[in-house]
Amino acid sequence: MKINNAEFVCSSPKHTMCPEPKLPEYAFIGRSNVGKSSLINMLTGRKNLAKTSSTPGKTQLINHFLINDEWYLVDLPGYGFAKSSKKDREKWGQMIHKYLMKRENLMCTFILIDSRHEPQKNDLEFIEWFGINQLPFILIFTKADKIGKEKLISNIETYKKTLKEKWSELPQFLVSSSKSNLGKEAVLEMIQNTNQLFQPIQE
């Protein structure tokens, strides 16, 4: 898939205020500072489509971007940012969960994992929540360029071993680098193939 057009549509404080669900939609989410904005900019070929920030926890709303007038890319708030107040974290958590559970045109969620780190408790809990609720997702291990190849392989194997403790079948995963465009074709190909499965919602 070649992205010819990518434009910001709106930011919504709750799922009921998102654009009409007439097009297939793909959400991106991960711990704060996982490289989500950089990944979105890499996928779309736009330097500043998603605003990157040195301050984690910047995204606080459901941000919709229209891609090629054919599908929506959704930038969701990060989780696990300690400096946010407990009240704010709970509010964002409820907003995210309701969006993920009730958004009819959401085809798949990409859960971003920082490949440099050992499995994190809140990542594992979030992945488990998807499994319990039977929601489609794919893991993306980010920042592959910031770690040696052997360490990258070792960390991913550790992750797979940890997941196998609770999962009979491992979820699909990809590896990405916003710097080298690693993973770009794989993500866009997956989206292109899944778009063909979209059934317009009958009013």
Order of alpha helices (4+ residues) and beta strands (2+ residues): beta-beta-alpha-beta-beta-alpha-beta-alpha-beta-alpha-beta-alpha
